[in-house]
Amino acid sequence: MIRLAFGIQGFEIGGTELNALRWVERLRRERFSVTVLHLRADGPLRTRFAQAGARLVHVPLRSLCGVGAIRQGIRLARFLARERIQVFHAQDISANIFGVPWARVAGVPTVVASRRWWHVRQRRAEQIANRWAYRVAHRVLVNSPSVAALLAHEDGVPPAKIVCVPNCLTEEAFRALPAGERAAWRARLHVPADALVIGIVARLDRDKDHATLLDAFARIAANVPRAYLVCVGDGPQRTELAGLAKGLHLNGRVQFAGTLTPGFNLNHLFDVSVLCSITEAFPNSVLEGMAAARPVIATRVGGVPDALRDGETGVLVPAGDPGALAAALRAVIAMPARAQALGAAAQAYARAEYHESRIIERLSAWYESLVPAAGVGA
C-alpha cells in the first residue's frame, strides 16, 4: 500500500478541489492510504473529503512566508517524515509554494507539484516561488497537453519531468435526469417548461467573462423568444453582471442561480452549454457539458481545444467576441439535428477519454510506478 499525501489550499468548490475529491473518492484503499493536508480549516467540500475515507490534517497557514510559515513548515516536514509518506502531491499554487519544499526537506521519496491553470494573477514573489517549487519537485503533473507545453515554454520545466493526467468524469456525470426531475429543477430556476436553456456553470469573475455572454445573448434574445440564460455559480461580479443584464433589457430572461450542489451534472438542465472564459487550463465545465451530450460552445483558450474539437465535438469561438458567440448560438439553435449530433459525439469522446475508470487507473498506475516497492508492504 502506498502512503500518499495530497496538499491542498482548502475545501472550496472549484475545479481543482472537485478533481482532487474525485481522486480521493476513487483511489482504491487496498492500494493507497490517502492523507489530505489542507491549509484552510473548513469549506463546503470538507465533509465529502472526510466521507471518502481520507485522513484530514489541518496545517494552519496565514501567509506563505514569515516566521509562522517556517513553524508550520517544520511541523509539516516532521509529520511527513513520521508518517513515512511515500508520495506528496501538491494540488494547487499554495500547496506548491509551501508544501513542495518542506516535503523535500522531510525526505519524501517522490514530491509532485501541479499546474492545473493557464494564467493566474500572482505577485512576482509568488511566481518566483512557484517556479522554484517546479524545479525542486521530482515531477510536475498537468491536466492537458497544452498546459504541459506552456509549462515547458514559460516555466522552463524539462518535458521529461512533466506528466499529463486529465480531469476525470464520474459515471454520474453521464447519467440523464428523469424528465420529471428536470422539469422540477427548471421550475425552481424560474425557467418556463418549454424554454430553450443556454447554461453556464462558472464562478462569476472577470476570467469567466460572463459580460461577453450577456452581450451575445442580448443579440439573439429578441429573435429567439424561447431562449433563457441560466448562470450557475457565484462570485465577486454578481451585482455588476445583474446590473449589466438589466441594462441590456434582459429582465426575466437571465437567471443568476448562485452556487448549486444538487448531486448531478447541472448541464443536463440545459439545451446548450457555454463557457466563455478568457483563460482556462482544462475546465471541468466543458467536460461536463460534453458528458451531458449537450452542444458545447466554448472559447478557444488554453487547454479547451484539447477536449473540444471544433465542428466535431463542439464549437470554438474567439475569446471576448460577443458577435462570434452570438453567431455560434444562432447556428446551434437553428439546427437542432446538428446540435444533437455534436452532443452525441462529445459524449462518446468524453466517455472514451475522460471517464473515471480510465483516468483513475492511469493515475494509480503512475503513482505505483513512482514507488518501486509498491504493494510489498506498508
C-alpha positions in Angstrom: 0.0 0.0 0.0 1.3 3.4 -1.0 1.2 6.2 1.6 0.0 9.2 -0.4 -0.5 12.8 0.8 -2.3 15.5 -1.1 -1.6 19.1 -0.3 -4.4 21.5 -1.0 -5.3 25.0 0.0 -8.8 24.3 1.2 -12.3 22.8 0.5 -14.0 25.4 -1.6 -16.0 24.4 -4.6 -13.7 24.8 -7.6 -12.2 22.7 -10.4 -9.0 21.7 -8.6 -10.8 20.9 -5.4 -13.5 18.8 -7.1 -11.0 16.9 -9.2 -8.9 16.1 -6.0 -12.1 14.9 -4.3 -12.9 12.6 -7.2 -9.4 11.1 -6.9 -9.7 10.7 -3.2 -13.1 9.0 -3.5 -12.0 6.6 -6.2 -8.4 5.6 -5.4 -8.7 2.1 -4.1 -7.9 1.8 -0.4 -6.2 -1.6 -0.7 -3.7 0.2 -2.9 -3.5 3.7 -1.3 -3.6 5.3 2.1 -4.6 8.9 1.5 -3.9 11.9 3.7 -5.2 15.3 2.7 -3.1 18.2 4.2 -5.2 21.4 4.0 -4.1 24.9 4.7 -7.6 26.3 5.4 -9.7 24.7 8.1 -13.1 24.4 6.5 -15.1 24.7 3.3 -18.2 23.2 1.7 -16.3 20.1 0.4 -14.7 19.1 3.7 -17.4 16.6 4.7 -17.2 14.8 1.4 -13.4 14.5 1.7 -13.8 13.0 5.1 -16.6 10.7 4.0 -14.3 9.5 1.2 -12.1 7.9 3.9 -9.2 10.3 3.7 -7.3 11.4 6.8 -7.6 15.2 7.0 -4.8 17.1 8.6 -5.1 20.9 9.0 -1.8 22.8 8.6 -3.0 26.4 9.6 -1.2 28.9 7.5 -1.9 32.7 7.4 0.9 33.5 5.0 3.2 31.7 2.7 6.2 33.5 4.2 7.4 34.7 7.6 8.1 33.1 10.9 4.6 31.5 11.1 5.1 29.8 7.8 8.5 28.4 8.9 7.0 27.0 12.1 4.2 25.3 10.1 6.7 24.1 7.5 8.8 22.4 10.2 5.6 20.8 11.6 4.6 19.6 8.1 8.1 18.1 7.5 8.0 16.3 10.8 4.6 14.9 10.1 5.6 13.7 6.6 8.7 12.0 8.0 6.9 10.4 10.9 4.2 9.0 8.7 6.7 7.8 6.2 4.8 9.4 3.3 6.0 8.0 0.0 4.4 10.4 -2.4 3.5 14.0 -1.6 1.3 15.6 -4.3 0.6 19.4 -4.2 -2.6 20.2 -6.0 -2.6 24.0 -6.3 -0.3 27.1 -6.2 -0.3 27.5 -2.4 0.5 23.8 -1.9 3.2 24.0 -4.5 4.9 27.0 -2.8 4.5 25.8 0.8 4.3 22.1 0.6 6.8 21.0 -2.1 10.0 22.5 -0.4 9.1 21.1 3.0 8.3 17.7 1.6 11.8 17.7 0.1 13.2 18.7 3.5 11.3 15.8 5.0 12.9 13.4 2.6 9.7 12.2 0.9 10.9 9.9 -1.8 8.6 11.5 -4.6 7.4 15.0 -4.5 4.9 16.1 -7.1 3.9 19.7 -7.9 0.9 20.6 -10.1 0.0 23.1 -12.8 -3.8 23.0 -13.3 -4.3 26.5 -14.6 -3.4 28.7 -17.5 -2.5 32.1 -16.2 -3.5 33.5 -12.8 -2.8 36.8 -11.2 0.2 36.4 -9.0 2.6 38.7 -7.2 6.1 38.5 -8.6 7.4 36.8 -5.4 4.7 34.1 -5.7 5.5 33.5 -9.3 9.2 33.0 -8.5 8.4 30.8 -5.5 6.1 28.6 -7.6 8.7 28.2 -10.4 11.2 27.2 -7.7 8.7 24.6 -6.5 8.6 23.2 -10.0 12.4 22.9 -10.0 12.7 21.1 -6.7 9.8 18.8 -7.3 10.6 15.4 -8.8 7.6 15.6 -11.2 5.0 18.2 -12.2 1.5 17.0 -13.1 -0.6 18.9 -15.6 -4.2 18.3 -16.8 -3.8 18.9 -20.5 -1.2 18.7 -23.3 -1.5 22.5 -23.8 -0.7 23.2 -20.2 2.3 20.8 -20.5 3.6 22.8 -23.5 3.1 26.1 -21.6 4.9 24.7 -18.5 7.9 23.8 -20.6 8.0 27.0 -22.5 7.0 29.6 -19.8 8.4 28.0 -16.7 11.4 26.1 -18.2 10.3 22.7 -16.8 12.0 19.9 -18.8 9.4 17.9 -20.7 10.7 14.6 -19.3 9.6 15.9 -15.8 6.0 16.7 -16.9 3.2 14.1 -16.6 -0.3 14.7 -18.0 -3.3 13.2 -16.3 -6.6 14.9 -17.5 -9.5 15.7 -15.2 -11.9 12.8 -14.8 -15.7 12.5 -15.3 -17.7 10.3 -12.9 -20.3 7.9 -14.2 -22.9 10.1 -12.7 -21.9 13.0 -15.0 -23.2 11.0 -18.0 -26.5 9.9 -16.4 -29.5 11.8 -17.8 -32.1 13.2 -15.4 -35.6 11.8 -15.3 -38.0 14.1 -17.2 -39.9 15.0 -14.0 -36.8 15.9 -12.0 -35.5 18.0 -14.9 -38.8 19.9 -15.1 -38.9 20.5 -11.4 -35.4 21.9 -11.4 -36.2 24.2 -14.3 -39.2 25.5 -12.5 -37.1 26.1 -9.4 -34.8 28.2 -11.7 -37.8 30.2 -12.9 -37.5 28.9 -16.4 -40.6 28.0 -18.4 -41.1 24.3 -19.2 -40.8 24.8 -22.9 -37.8 27.2 -22.7 -34.6 26.7 -24.7 -32.0 27.0 -21.9 -28.5 28.3 -22.6 -26.5 27.5 -19.5 -23.1 28.2 -18.0 -21.5 26.8 -14.8 -18.7 29.1 -13.7 -17.6 31.4 -11.0 -18.8 35.0 -11.5 -15.4 36.7 -12.0 -13.7 38.5 -14.8 -11.8 35.5 -16.1 -15.0 33.7 -16.9 -16.2 36.8 -18.9 -19.9 36.5 -18.4 -20.2 40.0 -19.8 -19.4 38.8 -23.3 -22.0 36.0 -22.9 -24.7 38.5 -21.8 -23.8 40.7 -24.8 -24.1 37.7 -27.1 -27.4 36.6 -25.6 -28.8 40.1 -25.9 -28.1 39.9 -29.7 -30.2 36.8 -30.1 -32.9 37.2 -27.4 -35.4 39.1 -29.5 -35.4 36.6 -32.3 -35.4 33.5 -30.1 -38.2 34.3 -27.6 -37.9 30.7 -26.1 -34.3 31.3 -25.1 -33.3 31.8 -21.5 -29.9 32.1 -20.0 -29.1 30.4 -16.7 -25.8 31.3 -14.9 -24.9 28.8 -12.2 -22.1 30.0 -9.8 -21.3 32.9 -7.6 -18.5 35.4 -7.2 -17.4 39.0 -6.9 -19.1 40.1 -10.2 -22.6 39.0 -9.4 -24.0 42.5 -8.7 -22.2 44.0 -11.7 -23.5 41.3 -14.0 -27.0 41.6 -12.7 -26.9 45.3 -13.5 -25.5 44.6 -17.0 -28.3 42.2 -17.7 -30.8 44.8 -16.6 -29.1 47.4 -18.8 -29.4 45.1 -21.8 -33.2 44.7 -21.1 -32.9 41.0 -20.4 -35.0 41.2 -17.3 -36.6 37.8 -16.7 -34.6 36.1 -19.4 -31.4 35.7 -17.4 -31.3 33.8 -14.1 -28.4 34.0 -11.7 -28.8 30.8 -9.8 -25.9 31.1 -7.4 -23.9 28.1 -6.3 -25.8 24.8 -6.7 -24.7 21.4 -5.5 -27.6 19.1 -6.4 -25.5 15.9 -6.8 -26.0 15.6 -10.5 -24.4 17.2 -13.6 -26.1 20.6 -14.0 -25.6 20.6 -17.7 -28.4 18.1 -18.0 -30.7 21.0 -17.2 -29.5 22.9 -20.3 -30.1 22.7 -24.0 -26.8 24.4 -24.9 -23.8 24.6 -22.6 -21.4 27.6 -22.8 -18.1 28.6 -21.4 -16.8 32.0 -22.5 -13.6 32.3 -20.3 -10.6 34.5 -21.3 -8.3 32.0 -19.6 -8.7 28.3 -18.8 -6.5 25.2 -18.4 -8.7 22.2 -18.8 -12.2 23.2 -17.5 -14.5 20.7 -15.8 -17.4 22.8 -17.1 -16.6 21.9 -20.7 -16.1 18.2 -19.9 -19.4 18.0 -18.0 -21.3 19.7 -20.9 -19.8 17.0 -23.2 -20.8 14.2 -20.7 -24.4 15.5 -20.8 -24.4 15.2 -24.6 -25.1 18.9 -24.9 -23.7 21.0 -27.8 -20.9 22.9 -26.1 -19.8 26.4 -27.2 -16.5 27.5 -25.6 -13.7 30.0 -26.2 -10.6 28.9 -27.9 -8.3 29.5 -24.9 -5.7 27.4 -23.0 -6.4 23.7 -23.0 -10.0 23.9 -24.1 -9.2 22.8 -27.7 -7.5 19.7 -26.2 -11.0 18.4 -25.3 -13.4 20.3 -27.6 -12.7 19.7 -31.3 -14.3 22.5 -33.3 -17.1 21.2 -35.5 -16.7 17.7 -34.2 -17.4 17.6 -30.5 -18.4 21.2 -30.0 -17.9 24.8 -31.3 -14.9 27.0 -30.5 -15.1 30.8 -30.7 -12.6 33.6 -30.1 -12.5 34.9 -26.5 -14.1 38.3 -25.9 -16.0 38.3 -29.2 -19.8 38.6 -28.5 -20.6 38.7 -32.2 -18.9 35.3 -32.8 -20.5 33.8 -29.7 -23.9 35.1 -30.8 -23.4 33.6 -34.3 -22.5 30.3 -32.8 -25.5 30.3 -30.6 -27.8 31.1 -33.5 -26.3 28.3 -35.6 -26.7 25.7 -32.9 -30.3 26.8 -32.1 -31.3 26.9 -35.8 -30.0 23.3 -36.5 -31.3 21.0 -33.7 -30.3 17.9 -35.6 -26.7 19.2 -35.9 -26.7 20.2 -32.2 -27.8 16.8 -31.2 -25.1 15.2 -33.4 -22.5 17.4 -31.8 -23.7 16.5 -28.3 -23.7 12.8 -29.1 -20.1 12.9 -30.5 -19.0 15.0 -27.5 -20.4 12.5 -25.0 -18.9 9.5 -26.8 -15.5 11.2 -26.8 -15.7 12.2 -23.2 -16.6 8.7 -22.1 -13.8 7.2 -24.1 -11.1 9.7 -22.9 -12.1 11.1 -19.5 -14.3 8.5 -17.8 -13.2 7.9 -14.2 -12.4 4.2 -14.8 -9.8 5.2 -17.4 -8.3 8.2 -15.6 -8.2 6.7 -12.1 -6.4 3.6 -13.3 -4.0 5.7 -15.2 -3.3 7.9 -12.1 -3.0 4.8 -9.9 -0.5 3.1 -12.2 1.5 6.3 -12.4 1.7 6.6 -8.6 2.7 3.0 -8.3 5.5 3.5 -10.8 6.9 6.2 -8.5 7.2 3.7 -5.6 9.3 0.7 -6.7 8.2 -1.4 -3.7 4.5 -0.6 -4.1 2.4 -3.5 -2.8 5.3 -5.1 -0.9 4.0 -3.8 2.4 3.1 -0.7 4.4 
